[in-house]
């Protein structure tokens, strides 16, 4: 599976405010770039924190892109994937609507009734890992469902976990011209962090593109 992480951050590396409120970091050109990435993916993934904070749809916005997907035999929208160790995704979440298939990745520690509620709401629940989702194992399950190209949109906890598990193939980051600040504001890669410099993921910068009032940095991982 090819895993492409895409994010937008402020110039000081923040994804949102300390209250986890979404802020406008990029502009129309970057929104269109992100929409194109979604259209090229088999599935779009976020962590449950993003679902709880933003209630995203994770669908392709451009009609022509949806039409091209449909004409090539694909669903108009890519599948949605939520990493949700404890099955906290609300059954009324937008990612569970009928605009696309949805996979919720949970751990063995998830509540059985919550899992049943997700299944009743239309999600395909993939169980992998004891206390937290085993991402590598869950990705094997997604591959069995035909997911070969996965786009990851955050948040920081999920992105760190993917890097820690050596599962990232490509990273693109829009860096805007806004300063958000705050020691508790989420960053691109939160989680526990890497304590040993020897364990830092090594990235190769492949492209720099000016866009809106910022830049898009592209890396191979």
PyMOL commands that set and color helices and strands:
alter all, ss='L'
color gray80, all
select helices_A, chain A and resi 28-40+48-54+63-71+94-96+112-120+135-144+156-164+197-199
alter helices_A, ss='H'
color red, helices_A
select strands_A, chain A and resi 2-9+43-47+79-83+102-106+124-127+149-152+170-175+204-211+214-220
alter strands_A, ss='S'
color yellow, strands_A
deselect
rebuild
show_as cartoon
